[in-house]
């Protein structure tokens, strides 16, 4: 590997930063530009008045006027500017212009949800580019040599909108004469947010510098990852789209590190109208560094998101597009909620391109079922199949608990599972946390049951995306599936939830299901819901009386659901004629005379009662 010298040569000069047109327009030709050092010395001297309106022009129109001339793509409207001291820029991200956002969306719902509903997020590494471009306005003629103290505190996300306004501020902080380096503090604020989403110190100098001396140990227990980078992307083990798919070839993992290759991509694919964006960093390739760390973490059943960088140093210009750059990662910290690593990236010609110390990730854990659903929601279900005795074979019964989705943000999960119309209901319920989770779990179980039922009817493994379905209530208050173009026939549906669990059954005919926890029942409760003859039946059963009281209550609920008549506040309208020791309960609806055979089972500390039309009619006939 070509060694770096702390003494720069002519070839070590960084490329000149592109001139910023908005800033240039402020300066008179005869006025010499102050150097960073001079700016410090004269910071208290009066300056010419600055009128933000005179330069607050639309950035996209300016870019179009420049044609094939390189432009800094994230310099928008200049809100205020004191040359050499401070600058504030406004940049509006839009889904129409910023095509890169489509390839960093957390929710995978192509053709089902519009992009604005799929939570496009700005990667931390792209935020660094945005910071660098704004900071460069305070260091004309100097080159970017790195970053220090990068701290990301919140996602920059486009949540249910096609545009987001960012306010990027940069402030001259220090001129290090000994190191010949200009330090500029920069931050990104989201619209009117008081605290920054990300902040960093951006470093500029006339020459590259070598300050980071990283020590990489030999790989311990080195092994080839079973999937190539291409297979990882194809299987959506990483959620990144083509713009950010910069990992290539084979990946080697060790006990404390990883190695692979990154490919430099042409930046033109990131925007709609900017034909020649002039990046100061390489944000897509840098994002792939985080992806490689993520692969190392995934092998240990952990998942990570970047939250900061201690120091990043650049040593030469970005290699040409198509260059494959070796990368080496060493994990330096893996404890608690944090994972940190040191990184070295070569330039494809055996020389060091950049080094990073203390790339830090926030670490968490997801259940494998949740992870699979997140990456391929049309191939995997979040809920568990429940094989209930005597339930018609064609019926699909699914159950889910709060533990199954632990550690996953409920709003993000709702974006995966809910139709746009249902998201409105979800948003309205957000102030009622317990009821919100019950409702969401019920929708997940119901959609999984419907998707499973439809796929089995069609004989295919590919299912409908859950967000393609709408679960609504009919005039009787019963849940039903709204018509969808992809399905000629839809099942009937029943949902129940209790104590952070939800269960649903999808069936060709009428169906009912209920779940309740077994707990002590007051005599007044039993007297309210059961007549004297029913209480006599309960006394004749063996075992836990609270369990049998719960079974009877659930059986009445199921009968009301199956008949579509509801309880109407009178549980005694449904009378148990017989209670079998096997949990089969014969229910008669007093007003109509209709009979339903409801099966009840115990599952852990819960009772589940259910009946499908075929089950109820067959068993009623047998009785």
TORNURO-970829 format. One record per residue (C-alpha): y negated, z, x. Coordinates in pm, whole numbers, padded with zeros to 5 digits, always signed. Layout:
N
YZX
...
This chain:
623
+00000+00000+00000
-00344-00090+00130
-00521+00226+00237
-00864+00314+00106
-01143+00426+00330
-01416+00664+00232
-01649+00440+00437
-01728+00138+00220
-01746-00216+00355
-01920-00521+00211
-01603-00612+00021
-01607-00270-00142
-01929-00344-00331
-01871-00306-00704
-01963-00603-00923
-02322-00586-01042
-02354-00453-01390
-02476-00709-01642
-02842-00681-01726
-02915-00527-02064
-03156-00756-02248
-03299-00489-02472
-03386-00274-02171
-03525-00563-01967
-03768-00653-02241
-03939-00318-02194
-04038-00375-01833
-04335-00564-01698
-04235-00800-01419
-04488-00649-01181
-04360-00294-01240
-04097-00204-00980
-03783-00043-01113
-03746+00316-00994
-03425+00410-00820
-03231+00706-00960
-03366+00921-00678
-03724+00813-00753
-03669+00881-01121
-03589+01239-01037
-03896+01280-00821
-04133+01141-01084
-03968+01268-01399
-04279+01463-01500
-04520+01174-01454
-04650+00993-01764
-04480+00670-01859
-04575+00375-02074
-04535+00433-02445
-04208+00309-02589
-04177+00160-02936
-03811+00164-03049
-03887-00080-03329
-03989-00344-03076
-03633-00360-02939
-03428-00245-03239
-03270-00583-03301
-02934-00668-03447
-02680-00678-03163
-02446-00928-03323
-02727-01185-03367
-02826-01140-03005
-02469-01188-02890
-02445-01510-03091
-02768-01638-02935
-02638-01575-02584
-02350-01817-02633
-02114-01809-02334
-02325-01565-02134
-02144-01236-02053
-02262-00944-02264
-02193-00573-02282
-02022-00561-02623
-02107-00203-02717
-02481-00210-02653
-02629-00225-03000
-02976-00121-03113
-03187+00074-02864
-03323+00373-03055
-03517+00527-02769
-03538+00477-02396
-03713+00637-02099
-03625+00419-01797
-03422+00607-01542
-03409+00920-01757
-03252+00875-02100
-03141+00624-02358
-02996+00636-02709
-02808+00341-02851
-02677+00278-03201
-02365+00066-03233
-02203-00011-03567
-01829-00068-03550
-01705-00311-03816
-01355-00424-03899
-01479-00781-03924
-01625-00794-03571
-01424-00532-03380
-01081-00692-03404
-00938-00439-03157
-00946-00173-03431
-00664-00346-03620
-00433-00284-03324
-00502+00089-03308
-00446+00189-03672
-00226+00492-03736
-00088+00378-04071
+00156+00086-04066
+00124-00095-04399
+00082-00468-04331
+00029-00668-04648
+00033-00348-04854
-00291-00170-04767
-00621-00310-04643
-00704-00217-04285
-00979+00026-04387
-00713+00238-04561
-00486+00244-04253
-00706+00472-04042
-00817+00254-03749
-00905+00481-03457
-01104+00415-03140
-00884+00504-02839
-01022+00755-02592
-01019+00486-02323
-01233+00251-02531
-01473+00540-02585
-01507+00558-02207
-01613+00193-02203
-01873+00262-02473
-02008+00555-02271
-02015+00352-01949
-02209+00063-02100
-02482+00289-02236
-02500+00491-01914
-02530+00166-01717
-02870+00109-01877
-03000+00398-01665
-02855+00264-01339
-02956-00104-01312
-02803-00277-01013
-02550-00002-00949
-02178-00027-01011
-01954+00199-01214
-01730+00403-00983
-01575+00652-01227
-01592+00937-01476
-01574+01316-01462
-01516+01591-01718
-01414+01367-02008
-01369+01576-02323
-01259+01423-02654
-01290+01668-02941
-01235+01451-03249
-01107+01110-03350
-01353+00827-03393
-01193+00685-03704
-01283+00445-03981
-01149+00640-04277
-01169+00438-04601
-01459+00230-04475
-01501-00104-04301
-01787+00016-04079
-01886+00322-03880
-02215+00389-03704
-02200+00548-03358
-02491+00701-03173
-02439+00687-02797
-02673+00887-02577
-02700+00894-02199
-02916+01117-01982
-02981+01104-01609
-02833+01425-01475
-02838+01418-01096
-02887+01195-00795
-02642+01303-00526
-02817+01181-00211
-02539+01293+00018
-02281+01095-00177
-02524+00819-00279
-02405+00863-00640
-02588+00867-00973
-02448+01113-01228
-02524+01034-01592
-02419+01257-01883
-02315+01052-02187
-02184+01133-02534
-02083+00960-02856
-02181+01107-03192
-02033+00983-03518
-02318+00902-03754
-02480+01236-03843
-02228+01466-03673
-02402+01738-03473
-02133+01774-03206
-02013+01479-02998
-01675+01318-03057
-01643+01257-02682
-01857+01330-02381
-01832+01264-02008
-02017+01235-01682
-02039+00869-01579
-02074+00791-01207
-02259+00495-01051
-02316+00400-00689
-02389+00101-00465
-02042+00134-00310
-01702+00252-00419
-01605+00599-00301
-01274+00765-00229
-01283+01132-00322
-00951+01177-00504
-00660+01250-00272
-00356+01266-00499
-00018+01380-00375
+00282+01226-00549
+00626+01379-00499
+00953+01191-00492
+01106+01118-00831
+01363+01383-00924
+01650+01256-01137
+01502+00906-01163
+01652+00699-01444
+01581+00372-01617
+01448+00414-01969
+01700+00250-02207
+01435+00030-02371
+01202-00215-02199
+00832-00205-02282
+00875-00512-02502
+01157-00341-02697
+00946-00029-02736
+00664-00227-02895
+00897-00440-03106
+01066-00131-03249
+00726+00035-03306
+00820+00337-03096
+00454+00303-03002
+00215+00213-03285
-00015-00009-03077
-00076-00372-03172
-00098-00674-02935
-00443-00592-02792
-00313-00263-02655
+00039-00373-02560
-00020-00363-02185
+00305-00199-02076
+00547-00462-01943
+00899-00472-01805
+01121-00178-01720
+01016+00186-01718
+01147+00452-01482
+01135+00818-01581
+01181+01125-01367
+01187+01494-01439
+00815+01517-01362
+00684+01165-01384
+00713+00799-01477
+00653+00455-01325
+00607+00109-01471
+00380-00191-01478
+00063-00266-01675
-00070-00614-01744
-00441-00699-01750
-00533-00876-02075
-00826-01105-02145
-01095-00908-02335
-01195-01206-02551
-00925-01118-02805
-01098-00790-02891
-01398-00929-03082
-01464-01199-03337
-01794-01341-03214
-01832-01217-02855
-01682-01490-02643
-01740-01327-02306
-01747-00948-02329
-01831-00791-01995
-01628-00474-01969
-01710-00218-01702
-01365-00061-01736
-01032-00191-01860
-00988+00007-02186
-00671-00161-02317
-00485-00121-01990
-00602+00240-01956
-00474+00313-02305
-00131+00199-02185
-00142+00479-01928
-00145+00719-02221
+00139+00524-02377
+00352+00567-02064
+00286+00941-02066
+00383+00934-02435
+00718+00772-02353
+00788+01045-02098
+00703+01307-02361
+00911+01135-02633
+01225+01171-02424
+01167+01546-02451
+01106+01517-02826
+00735+01576-02787
+00446+01355-02893
+00099+01348-02742
-00261+01238-02795
-00517+01229-02509
-00798+01483-02518
-00956+01460-02174
-00969+01349-01812
-01072+01559-01514
-01177+01272-01289
-01126+00895-01277
-01217+00689-00971
-01237+00309-00944
-01194+00143-00604
-01223-00229-00676
-01305-00475-00956
-01069-00540-01245
-00791-00784-01146
-00778-01117-01326
-00606-01137-01667
-00231-01169-01637
-00209-00951-01325
+00075-00699-01335
-00038-00365-01193
+00214-00099-01086
+00138+00250-01220
+00273+00587-01114
+00238+00909-01315
+00309+01263-01203
+00319+01542-01461
+00123+01835-01322
+00127+02062-01625
+00366+02092-01917
+00319+02421-02095
+00202+02542-02430
+00016+02274-02622
-00112+02083-02319
+00037+01818-02094
-00152+01698-01784
-00084+01422-01533
-00218+01255-01221
-00211+00873-01216
-00243+00596-00960
-00275+00228-01057
-00252-00060-00811
-00430-00393-00841
-00123-00619-00822
-00188-00694-00455
-00056-00367-00309
-00397-00200-00305
-00505+00102-00508
-00725+00005-00802
-00791+00346-00956
-00680+00707-00955
-00697+00966-01230
-00665+01341-01198
-00585+01569-01492
-00532+01320-01771
-00473+01578-02044
-00286+01535-02372
-00247+01755-02677
+00124+01805-02736
+00309+01852-03064
+00650+01799-03218
+00767+01598-03518
+01105+01587-03686
+01296+01271-03598
+01311+01171-03965
+00931+01190-03982
+00891+00993-03661
+01121+00714-03781
+00942+00694-04115
+00605+00675-03942
+00703+00382-03723
+00905+00184-03983
+00829+00308-04336
+01021+00021-04499
+01340+00112-04312
+01340+00492-04328
+01301+00761-04594
+01131+01094-04544
+01344+01285-04794
+01710+01384-04785
+01978+01239-05012
+02129+01495-05247
+02481+01426-05373
+02498+01603-05708
+02834+01630-05887
+02885+01391-06182
+02547+01223-06132
+02590+00849-06209
+02673+00667-05884
+02386+00423-05930
+02131+00705-05950
+01936+00809-05641
+01853+01176-05591
+01618+01274-05308
+01480+01611-05199
+01210+01709-04949
+01061+02039-04833
+00742+02138-04656
+00947+02201-04342
+01040+01831-04329
+00676+01734-04273
+00566+02035-04067
+00317+01949-03795
+00205+01624-03959
-00142+01605-04107
-00109+01592-04485
-00398+01348-04528
-00248+01109-04273
+00090+01139-04446
-00076+01064-04779
-00220+00745-04630
+00131+00634-04542
+00284+00717-04879
+00019+00672-05146
-00123+00365-05312
-00501+00330-05302
-00520+00439-05666
-00316+00752-05588
-00537+00834-05290
-00821+00893-05533
-00613+01159-05711
-00516+01309-05375
-00880+01333-05271
-00974+01498-05599
-00704+01762-05547
-00788+01848-05185
-00961+02171-05283
-00633+02302-05429
-00412+02326-05119
-00086+02466-05268
-00092+02235-05568
-00183+01942-05344
+00125+01987-05126
+00352+02022-05428
+00208+01706-05578
+00239+01512-05252
+00597+01627-05192
+00685+01523-05546
+00535+01178-05493
+00724+01135-05165
+01057+01236-05319
+00997+01011-05621
+00901+00708-05416
+01196+00756-05184
+01432+00773-05483
+01281+00457-05633
+01282+00269-05301
+01641+00367-05234
+01747+00270-05588
+01576-00070-05568
+01720-00147-05223
+02073-00062-05337
+02031-00275-05646
+01920-00565-05425
+02184-00498-05158
+01930-00483-04874
+01832-00236-04604
+01466-00334-04623
+01284-00124-04880
+00945-00143-05044
+00668+00030-04859
+00596+00361-05038
+00228+00267-05067
+00330-00041-05267
+00443+00187-05552
+00233+00378-05802
+00383+00680-05976
+00190+00753-06292
+00239+00950-06614
+00308+00777-06945
+00165+00879-07281
+00423+01157-07311
+00329+01293-06970
+00649+01174-06807
+00640+01016-06461
+00704+00643-06444
+00684+00363-06189
+00403+00115-06247
+00518-00249-06243
+00535-00411-05899
+00568-00787-05836
+00852-00733-05588
+01085-00569-05846
+01221-00736-06160
+01367-00411-06286
+01245-00056-06231
+01435+00272-06269
+01339+00564-06487
+01226+00871-06303
+01217+01249-06312
+01038+01480-06067
+01034+01855-06012
+00883+02075-05742
+00884+02445-05666
+00824+02671-05366
+00732+02390-05124
+01028+02178-05229
+01041+01869-05443
+01329+01675-05597
+01338+01344-05781
+01602+01125-05944
+01570+00752-06008
+01817+00616-06263
+01869+00308-06477
+01843+00517-06795
+01670+00836-06908
+01699+01119-06657
+01586+01473-06607
+01583+01711-06309
+01443+02056-06244
+01441+02297-05950
+01351+02665-05959
+01389+02954-05715
+01627+03233-05812
+01428+03552-05853
+01438+03864-06070
+01370+03786-06436
+01211+04042-06661
+01386+04108-06995
+01072+03986-07169
+01108+03647-06999
+01468+03609-07116
+01378+03716-07469
+01095+03462-07480
+01302+03164-07371
+01644+03248-07523
+01764+03353-07870
+02015+03632-07934
+02317+03398-07923
+02201+03256-07589
+02146+03604-07445
+02502+03684-07551
+02623+03377-07358
+02431+03497-07052
+02591+03841-07076
+02935+03680-07079
+02878+03496-06749
+02998+03646-06421
+02777+03675-06115
+02406+03721-06062
+02230+03751-06401
+01902+03626-06250
+02078+03311-06132
+02221+03243-06478
+01887+03307-06646
+01736+03055-06404
+02014+02805-06479
+01947+02833-06851
+01573+02790-06810
+01622+02483-06585
+01873+02333-06831
+01617+02352-07111
+01353+02192-06890
+01592+01907-06808
+01684+01849-07172
+01315+01828-07263
+01253+01580-06982
+01556+01366-07064
+01465+01337-07432
+01102+01273-07347
+00990+01530-07602
+00862+01802-07372
+00894+02175-07419
+00578+02197-07635
+00551+02567-07553
+00873+02654-07734
+01179+02685-07508
+01380+02811-07805
+01354+02462-07953
+01635+02383-07707
+01939+02605-07769
+02236+02656-07542
+02561+02621-07737
+02787+02689-07438
+02751+02793-07075
+03041+02708-06846
+03130+02901-06535
+03103+02568-06347
+02735+02551-06441
+02769+02295-06725
+02536+02393-07011
+02554+02237-07358
+02197+02211-07498
+02104+02116-07857
+01756+02011-07958
+01705+02192-08290
+01465+01944-08454
+01654+01622-08376
+02006+01761-08347
+02054+01567-08025
+02282+01720-07765
+02250+01708-07388
+02503+01827-07132
+02309+01959-06834
+02472+02034-06502
+02335+02317-06292
+02415+02394-05929
+02300+02651-05679
+02152+02528-05352
+02063+02812-05117
+01823+03030-05319
+01743+02760-05573
+01894+02631-05894
+01894+02257-05955
+01958+02128-06305
+01999+01760-06389
+02121+01514-06646
+02133+01136-06662
+02185+00940-06981
+02536+00831-06888
+02630+01182-06776
+02486+01350-07083
+02646+01111-07333
+02990+01106-07168
+03015+01480-07129
+02877+01542-07478
+03151+01314-07615
+03414+01499-07414
+03285+01829-07545
